[in-house]
Amino acid sequence: MKFIKKLAVAATTAATLFATVAGGLSSTVSADSIPTKVTKKTTITFWNGMSGNQQKALQTLTQEFEKENPNITVKLENQGQYKDLQSKITSTLQSPKNLPTITQAYPGWLYTASKNDLLVNLKPYINNSKIGWGSAAKSGIKSSLMKGAQINGTQYGIPFNKSVEVLVYNKTMLDKYGVKVPITMAQLKSAAKTIYEKSNHQVVGAGFDSLSNYYVLGMKNEGVDFTSKINLTSAKSKKVIDYYADGIKGGYFKTAGSQGYLSGDFSNQKVAMFIGTSAGESFVKKGVNGKFDYEVAPRPGKWNMQQGTDIYMFKNASKEQRTAAFMYMKFLTSKKSQLYWAQQTGYIPVSQDVINSSEYKNNKDSKVPAQVEAATKNLYTVPVTKNSNAAYQQMNTIMQNILSHAKNGNLNSLIKQGESQFKNAWNQ
């Protein structure tokens, strides 16, 4: 018996040792064993895609963090626009030693990185009561946003600069035509038709900036998640496509086209309402410039899409860099930092406490804060699986092609073509 027990202990020890070697530091570190202080000079790099006021706000917060933590230096390395940042990450994954300590990213960008064990599992840091919060629940970060920063159930990311879709509407025009603010997709269609008709076809009723979001949330509202099993020719899919196509054909809906945003047409009173990102209000405000009263409301329908990036950490970082980086991430998502970040940039706070706070809700310079609590009630995230990000991006092209021919009649052949393109995106 003693021999068998010793053998069992030896086998367990060997298995643990193998897991340590094979899995790397993040696979074996526990919440109680990570360094909770940075006692020597440590530099971390942060790849980001922030520009303008966003970049200035990030620089200000970073300087404040460094002042509070004199042993830590944060090198902010801007990589351009999101597409440039994604390309830089993707190309550098081939040489992991050249990756930064942390980066902004959508989870879909890092599916391969997670499969190749290049990311740090942040759960031990989150659960550590000294450096973290003790648990994700105690972080104060909205749970749906925290879950959205997971890849295959592992908490690799911490939410940072987030946005949701909102309905931006010309209040002056809706009041003029006696149209109520729509809260359902059926009401949006009715309101759009009324405005189009009462304006003698001079004003398009509504439109959506993101056709990918339109389709994904349209299917989600039909009870269908965004997966490779979706068939564009199915009854539910055609229902979602026809809703928009009928509006294009009838003249009361429009797309953003090559511009990508409807804020320009909205400011010029060519469209009465549009669904776009909450982070774009500054462009609306600048364009409207007092010509009429605009307002913001939650996106019509039950579900909304969480957008914006999270912050992820790479495993090439040392123990000290990981601790320093997590301290920085925690600082950026604190109540104080998130209130400042939201007020300066237009992004929504990731902290539920800030979302609920009167300091945020009563912001007189923005119409978004008062609507965020309702707009984030039911958030959806595109599942992070192989090629899901590519398929999501492809949906914009597919929908644009279909809707551009909506006035020509039968769309079945284009939908079938789109189905083929959709499957190719999943299977590439």
N, C-alpha and C positions, 0 to 999 in steps of 0.2 A: 504493500500500500504506500509506504514512504517513498519507494522508487517511483511509483506512478504519480504521486503528488509533485515530486521534484521535477519529473518529466513535464508535467502540466505547467508548472511555474516557468520552466525553461522555455517552453513553447510560447507561453504568453509574453515573456520578455523578448524573445526573438521577433514575435509578431509586432510588438510595440516598436522595437528598434527598426524593423523594416518599414513600418508606417512613417517613422520619423525621417528616415533617409528618402523614402519614395515621395512622401507628401510635402516635405519642406517645412519651413518654420510655421506658416499659417495653418498647417494641418494639425500641428501638435501643440501650439501655444494655447494656454488656458487663460481665462479672465484674470486669474490670480498671479500668473507668472510673467506677465508683460511688464516692461519698465514703465513706471508711472511718472518719472521725472526726466528732464533733459538737463544733465549736469555739465555737459561740455558743448562747445560751439558746434552747432549742427545746421547744415544747409539743406533745404528741400526745394525741389523744383515743381512748379505748378503750370502745366500746359492749359491754356484757356482760349476761348474764342470771343472774349469781351471787347467791345469797342465803345468809343464815345463816353456817355455818362456812366455806362455800365463799367467800363474800364477804370474810370476815375473813382467810382464808388468802391471797386475791388481794391484799388491801390490804397485808398483811405483806410479801409478795414484792415488791410494787411499791415500797414504802418502801425496801426493801433495794437494789433496782435504782437508785432515784433517789440513794441515798447513794453508790453506786459510780459513778454518772454524774451529777454535780452540774449539768451543763448541760442535762439532760433532765428535763422534768416530764411525768408521765403523769396525765391526767385520766380517772379511772374513772367512766364514766357508765352506771349501771345502768338497764336498760330494762324491768325486770320479769321475767316468766316468758318462756320461749322463744317462746311464741306472740306475746307482746307485742314481743319483740325482732325477730322475723321481720316482723311488721306494720310496725314502725318502719323497718326497712331497705327493705322493699318500697315504702312510701309515699315515702321520701326519695330513692329511685332516680330519681324524676321531677325532683328538684332536686339533681343531683350535687354542687354546691358545698356543700351542707349535710350531706354524708356525713362520718362520722368518719374519722380516720386509719386505724384498724383496728377490726375487729369480730369477735366470736364469731359463727359461723354454721355451719349444715350446708351442704355444697356445693350441694345441690339448691335452696337458697334463692337462690343467686346465679347460676343458669344464665343468666337474662336479663342480669344485670350483666356477665357474661363476654362475652355476645354483643354488648353495647353498648360494649365496650372500657372498662369502668369499673374493672377490677381490675389490680393490679400483678403481673406475672409475677415470682415470687420466685426463679427459677432463678439469675439473675446474682448475687443476694445470697448464695444458698446456696453457689454455686461460688467466690465470692471467698474467698481463703485468709485474709484479714485480718478482715473483718467476719463472714464465714460460716464454713463448715467445709471448704471446698475442693471438696466434692461432697456429694450427698445421702447416699451410702453412709457417708461419714465423720461424719455428724451423730450417729450412734448411735440415731437415731429408728427404730423398727420400720418396715421397708420397706412393709409392707401398710398401715400407718396413714398413711405419707407419700403413698402412691399414692392412698389414699382422699380426700386433700385436693386432688386434681387435678380439673380440669374440662376435658373433651375433651383430656386428655393434657397440659395445661399446669399447672404447679405454682403455683397461686394461693394455696394455704393451707399452714399449718404446723399439725400436730395439737397439740391442747392438752388439753382435759378429755375423756378418752375412757373408755368402759366397754364391757363385753361382757355377754352373757347367761350366767348360771350357774344350776346346779340347787341350790336351797336345800332341804334335807331335814331332817325330824325324826328324828335319829339314835336317840333313845330308842324311838320308835315302830317304825322299821325293824328295830331289834334285837329288839324284842318279838315281831314277826311273822316274824322270820327272813328278811327281805327284803334282798337285796344292792343296793348303790347302782347304778342303771342307767347304762350307758355308751352304749347304742344306743336308738333310738326303740322298737324291738320290746321291749327289756327294760323301758323306761319303762312301756309299756302293760301288760306282764305284772305288774310290781311294783305298779302302780296298782290293777289288778284284785284282786290278792292282798290288799292292805291294805283295800280296800273290802269284800271278802268276809269277811276275818278280824275286821274291826271290827263285824261284823253291820250293815253299811251305814251306820255312824255317821260314818265318816271317808272323804271323797273322796280318791282316791289322788293325783291331780296336776292341774296346770293351767298355762296360759301367760298371763303378764301382757299381752304384746303379740301381738295376733292378726295384725297386719301382718307382724311378724317371723316368727311361726309359719308363715304361708303362704309368704313369700319364701324362708325357709331350707328349708322342706319341699320346695319346687320345686327349689331349688339342690341339695339332696341327691338329687333325682331327675334331676339333670343339666340343669336348665332355668334359665337366667338370667332376671332380672326385666326384661322388656321389654314393649312394646306388642303383641308377637306372641303373648303368652300367651293361651290360650283356656281360660277357667274350666271349660268343659264337656269338655275333653280328658280322656283316661284318666288321665294322670299327675296332673292337677289334681284330679280327683275322688278319686283315691287319697289325696291329701294332705288334702282336705276330709273324706272319710269316716273317716279315722283319728281325727280329733278328734270328729266327729259321733257315731261309734259309741261313743266313750267317754262322751259326754254322755248318750246314750240308755241306755247300760249303767250309768250312775251313778258310774263310777270316774274321770271327768274333769269339770272344770268350768271356766268362764271367770271372769275378774275382774269382768265386768259393768260397771255404771256407775261403780264405785269405781276401776277402772283398775289396781288392784294386788291381789294375793292375799296380801300380807304380813299383813293383818289376820286373814283366815281361817286362815292358817298359825299365827299366834301363838295363836289361840283353839283350835287343834288340830282345826279343821274340815276341813283339807286337809293331807295328809302331806308333799307335795313341791310345789314350783312353780318355774317357769323365769322369772326376772326379771333386772333389771339388777344388775350387780355393785356399782353405786354406791348401791344401796338397802339395803345390809347394816345400816346404822345404824338404820333403821326396824325391821328384823327383830329386831335385838339388843334394842332398846328394848321391843318388843312381847312378845318371849319372856320377858324379864326373869327368867331363871333357872328358868322353869317346867319346862323340859326341855332336853336337849342338842340343838342344831342344828348342822349342818355344811354346807359348801359344796363342790360338785364341778363339773367342767366340764359344759357343756351337752351332753346326749346327742346323738349324731350327729356327722358329720364337720365340718360347717360351722358357723360362729358369725358373728353380726352385730356389726360394730364400730359403736358408737354414740357420742354425744357430739359436741361441736363442734370446729372448727378455728378458727384466726385468719387472717383475710383482710385485705389492705391495699387501699385505694382510691386511684385515680390522681390525685385532687384534691390529694393531699399533695405538699409541696415535696420537693426532693432531700434536704434536711436532715431533714425529718420522716420520710421513707422510711428513711433510715439509722438514725435514732433508734428508729423503730418496729421495724425488723428486729433491732436490738440488744436491744430489750426482748423480742421473740419468742424470740430465741436464749437469753436469760437464763431465761425461763419454762420452756423445754424442756431446760435443762441438767440434769445428773445430780443435783446438789444440790437444785435447785428442784423437780424432779419427785418426788424422794423425799419432800420436805416436803409437797408438794401431795397426793401419794397418801395419805400418813399422816394428813393433816388432813381430807381430803374424801371418801375412799373411791373416787375415780377411779383407774383403772389408770395406771401410768406409760407415757408414750409412748416413753421411753428403754429400749431393750433391756437396757442395762447395769443399769438399776435393777430391771427385771423379774427379772434373773438374780441380783441381789445378795442376800447373806444378810441384810443390813440390812432389805430389803423383805420377803423371803420369811418371815423369822422374826418378823414382827410379831405380838405376843401379843394385841393388841387387835382383830385382824381375822382372819377365816378365809379371806378372798378371796386375799390375796397368794400363798399357797402353791399356788393353783390357776391363777393367771394365765398362767403359761408354757404349760400344757397347753390352757387355754381360748382362747388366741390363736394356736394353731398354724395354723388355716385360717380366715382372716377374709374375710368378704364385705362388699362395699359396694354399695348400690343404685346402678346406673349413673346418672350425671348427664346426663340428656337432657331435652328439652322435655316438661314436665308429668310427669316421672317421680316427683317428690316428691308431686304431687297424687294420682297413681295409687296410690302407696305408702300415703298416708294414707287413701285411699278403701277400701283393702283391709280396714282394721280394721272399718269400718262394714259392709262386705259380709259378712265372716266372722261378725261379731256377729249379723247378721240371720239368716244361715243356721243358725248353731249354736243360736240361741234357739228354733228350731223343730225341732231335731234329734229330739225325742221324738215329733213328730207324724207321722213316717213318711217318705214320698218327698220328697226335697229337690231334685229335678231342676228344678222350676219356679223355685225360689229361686236355684239356681245359674245358670240362664239369665238371671234378673233381675240377678244379680250381674255376669254377663258384660257385660250392657248398660251397667251403671253403671261398670264398669271401663273399657270402651272410651270412654265419655263423658268420664271423667277424663283419659284420654290425649289426647282430641281437642278439649278445651275451648279 
